[in-house]
Amino acid sequence: MKNTKPILFAVLSILFFTSELFSQTDKEQIVSIRKASNSALKSYANKEVLSYLTDDVLTTTGNGTLLCGKAELEEYILAGGESKMYWIRDTKDIIINAKRGLAWETGVWNGYDPEKGEDAIVNGNYSAMWTKESGIWKIKSQLFVTLGEK
């Protein structure tokens, strides 16, 4: 008989981590996704960042540029070239409408350029509309407003 311990461990691990995600409240799920998104932004993992968005996401950048859809946002990111800028969102409030599968997140964002030091060089406020597609929260719309620059 083959050693089934590795397979059993893998199955139990999957069940544990899956149950952890689904045992979280909607607000805890969004906070967890936001943390993962911030980590992906800081690591320049653009594909992962985009995975947290709906395909038809609307994004208004800090300077007011409106980007329609994930593909257009990806083009915008790639047009930045070799920029080392990254942005971190700090959630201040999340309001959930469980009946409609919608959420409203607000907070502040900070833009960092590691080549210019550890402090943020640009910042502002943001809001995000979340939708619970197929049981998973994703960002459907996001608005960033630049309010400070060094």
C-alpha positions as CSV (number, residue, x, y, z in Angstrom):
1,M,0.0,0.0,0.0
2,K,1.3,3.4,-1.0
3,N,2.0,6.1,1.6
4,T,-1.1,8.2,1.6
5,K,0.0,10.7,4.2
6,P,1.2,13.4,1.7
7,I,-2.1,13.2,-0.2
8,L,-4.1,13.3,3.0
9,F,-2.1,16.3,4.2
10,A,-2.7,18.1,0.9
11,V,-6.4,17.4,1.0
12,L,-6.7,18.5,4.7
13,S,-4.7,21.7,3.9
14,I,-6.9,22.6,1.0
15,L,-10.0,22.1,3.1
16,F,-8.6,24.1,6.0
17,F,-7.6,27.1,3.9
18,T,-10.8,27.0,1.9
19,S,-12.9,26.9,5.1
20,E,-10.9,29.8,6.5
21,L,-11.7,32.0,3.5
22,F,-15.4,31.1,3.6
23,S,-15.7,31.3,7.4
24,Q,-14.5,34.9,7.2
25,T,-17.1,37.7,7.2
26,D,-17.5,39.6,4.0
27,K,-15.6,42.5,5.5
28,E,-12.7,40.2,6.6
29,Q,-12.6,38.8,3.1
30,I,-12.2,42.2,1.5
31,V,-9.6,43.3,4.1
32,S,-7.7,40.0,3.3
33,I,-7.9,40.6,-0.5
34,R,-6.8,44.3,0.0
35,K,-3.7,43.1,1.9
36,A,-2.9,40.6,-0.9
37,S,-3.4,43.3,-3.5
38,N,-1.1,45.7,-1.7
39,S,1.5,42.9,-1.5
40,A,1.2,42.2,-5.2
41,L,1.5,46.0,-6.0
42,K,4.7,46.3,-3.9
43,S,6.1,43.2,-5.7
44,Y,5.1,44.5,-9.2
45,A,3.0,41.4,-9.7
46,N,0.7,43.0,-12.2
47,K,-1.2,39.9,-13.3
48,E,-2.0,39.2,-9.6
49,V,-3.1,42.8,-9.0
50,L,-5.5,42.5,-12.0
51,S,-6.9,39.2,-10.8
52,Y,-8.6,41.1,-8.0
53,L,-10.7,43.2,-10.5
54,T,-13.7,42.4,-12.6
55,D,-13.1,42.3,-16.4
56,D,-15.2,45.4,-16.8
57,V,-13.6,47.4,-13.9
58,L,-13.8,51.2,-14.1
59,T,-10.7,53.0,-12.8
60,T,-10.3,56.7,-12.4
61,T,-6.6,57.5,-11.8
62,G,-5.3,60.1,-9.4
63,N,-5.1,62.7,-12.2
64,G,-8.7,61.9,-13.5
65,T,-7.9,59.6,-16.4
66,L,-10.8,57.1,-16.8
67,L,-9.8,53.5,-17.8
68,C,-12.6,51.2,-18.9
69,G,-11.9,47.5,-18.3
70,K,-9.1,45.3,-17.1
71,A,-7.4,45.3,-20.5
72,E,-7.2,49.1,-20.7
73,L,-5.9,49.3,-17.1
74,E,-3.2,46.7,-18.0
75,E,-2.1,48.8,-21.0
76,Y,-1.9,51.8,-18.8
77,I,0.3,50.0,-16.3
78,L,2.6,48.7,-19.0
79,A,2.9,52.2,-20.6
80,G,4.6,53.2,-17.3
81,G,7.6,51.3,-18.5
82,E,10.3,50.5,-16.0
83,S,8.9,52.8,-13.3
84,K,9.5,51.4,-9.8
85,M,6.5,53.3,-8.4
86,Y,4.0,51.3,-6.4
87,W,0.8,52.3,-4.6
88,I,-0.4,51.0,-1.2
89,R,-4.0,51.4,-0.2
90,D,-4.9,51.9,3.5
91,T,-8.5,51.0,4.2
92,K,-10.4,53.3,6.5
93,D,-13.9,52.0,6.2
94,I,-15.9,49.2,4.5
95,I,-19.7,49.1,4.2
96,I,-21.3,45.8,3.1
97,N,-24.7,45.3,1.4
98,A,-24.8,41.5,1.6
99,K,-28.3,41.3,0.0
100,R,-26.9,42.9,-3.2
101,G,-23.4,41.5,-3.0
102,L,-21.9,44.9,-3.0
103,A,-19.4,46.7,-0.8
104,W,-18.0,50.3,-0.5
105,E,-14.4,50.7,0.6
106,T,-12.8,54.1,1.4
107,G,-9.3,55.0,2.5
108,V,-6.0,56.7,1.6
109,W,-3.4,55.6,-0.9
110,N,0.3,56.4,-0.9
111,G,2.6,56.2,-3.9
112,Y,6.2,55.1,-3.4
113,D,9.3,55.3,-5.5
114,P,12.1,53.2,-3.9
115,E,14.7,55.0,-6.0
116,K,13.7,58.2,-4.2
117,G,13.6,56.9,-0.6
118,E,11.3,55.2,1.8
119,D,8.7,57.9,2.2
120,A,5.6,58.3,0.0
121,I,6.1,60.9,-2.8
122,V,2.4,61.2,-3.7
123,N,-0.8,60.4,-1.9
124,G,-4.6,60.9,-1.8
125,N,-7.9,59.3,-1.1
126,Y,-9.6,56.4,-2.8
127,S,-12.9,54.6,-2.9
128,A,-13.7,51.2,-4.3
129,M,-16.9,49.4,-5.2
130,W,-16.7,45.7,-4.7
131,T,-19.0,43.0,-6.0
132,K,-19.3,39.4,-5.0
133,E,-18.9,37.5,-8.3
134,S,-19.3,33.7,-8.0
135,G,-18.8,34.0,-4.2
136,I,-15.5,35.9,-4.5
137,W,-15.2,39.7,-3.8
138,K,-13.7,41.7,-6.7
139,I,-13.3,45.4,-7.4
140,K,-15.8,46.7,-10.0
141,S,-15.0,50.4,-9.8
142,Q,-12.2,52.4,-8.2
143,L,-11.6,56.1,-7.9
144,F,-8.3,57.7,-6.8
145,V,-7.8,61.4,-6.2
146,T,-4.3,62.8,-5.8
147,L,-4.2,65.3,-2.9
148,G,-0.5,65.5,-2.0
149,E,2.8,65.5,-3.7
150,K,6.4,66.0,-2.7
